[in-house]
Amino acid sequence: MANNQGPQGNYDPAGSTQMFRAFVDDAPQTRQAAPAASSGPRIGLIAGLVAAVVIVAAVAWLALS
């Protein structure tokens, strides 16, 4: 059985506090590599939104004409 007590002695039956702390402690390392590739997904998101607006406009135009 795992020791699920934090530094203050609070019992955490799911162990989620330890998992969250591990995630938070690991997050700054992954953020350092992220800025180099951040423009790629943003361009894809903008292109997807433009495509969605064009499709909705085309459907509205066909429905109203």
C-alpha positions as CSV (number, residue, x, y, z in Angstrom):
1,M,0.0,0.0,0.0
2,A,1.3,3.4,-0.9
3,N,2.1,6.1,1.5
4,N,-0.5,8.8,0.6
5,Q,0.3,11.4,3.2
6,G,1.6,14.8,2.2
7,P,4.1,16.9,4.1
8,Q,1.5,18.2,6.5
9,G,0.2,14.7,7.2
10,N,-3.1,15.1,5.4
11,Y,-4.4,11.8,4.1
12,D,-5.1,11.7,0.4
13,P,-6.8,8.4,-0.5
14,A,-6.5,8.9,-4.2
15,G,-3.0,10.2,-4.2
16,S,-4.1,13.0,-6.5
17,T,-2.2,15.7,-4.6
18,Q,1.1,13.9,-5.3
19,M,0.2,13.4,-9.0
20,F,-0.7,17.1,-9.2
21,R,2.6,18.2,-7.6
22,A,4.5,15.9,-9.9
23,F,2.7,17.5,-12.9
24,V,3.4,21.1,-11.6
25,D,7.0,20.3,-10.9
26,D,7.5,18.8,-14.4
27,A,5.6,21.6,-16.2
28,P,8.4,24.3,-16.4
29,Q,10.7,21.8,-18.2
30,T,8.1,21.3,-21.0
31,R,7.3,25.0,-21.3
32,Q,10.9,25.8,-22.3
33,A,10.6,23.7,-25.5
34,A,7.1,24.9,-26.4
35,P,7.6,28.5,-27.7
36,A,9.6,27.3,-30.7
37,A,6.7,25.3,-32.1
38,S,3.8,27.5,-30.9
39,S,3.1,29.2,-34.2
40,G,2.2,25.9,-36.0
41,P,-1.0,25.0,-34.1
42,R,-2.1,28.7,-34.0
43,I,-2.0,28.9,-37.8
44,G,-4.0,25.7,-38.1
45,L,-6.6,27.0,-35.7
46,I,-7.0,30.2,-37.6
47,A,-7.3,28.3,-40.9
48,G,-9.9,26.0,-39.4
49,L,-11.9,28.9,-38.1
50,V,-11.8,30.6,-41.5
51,A,-12.9,27.4,-43.2
52,A,-15.8,27.0,-40.8
53,V,-17.0,30.6,-41.5
54,V,-16.8,30.0,-45.2
55,I,-18.8,26.8,-45.0
56,V,-21.4,28.3,-42.7
57,A,-21.7,31.3,-45.1
58,A,-22.1,29.0,-48.1
59,V,-24.8,26.9,-46.4
60,A,-26.7,30.1,-45.4
61,W,-26.4,31.4,-49.0
62,L,-27.7,28.2,-50.5
63,A,-30.5,28.0,-47.9
64,L,-31.7,31.6,-48.5
65,S,-31.4,31.7,-52.3
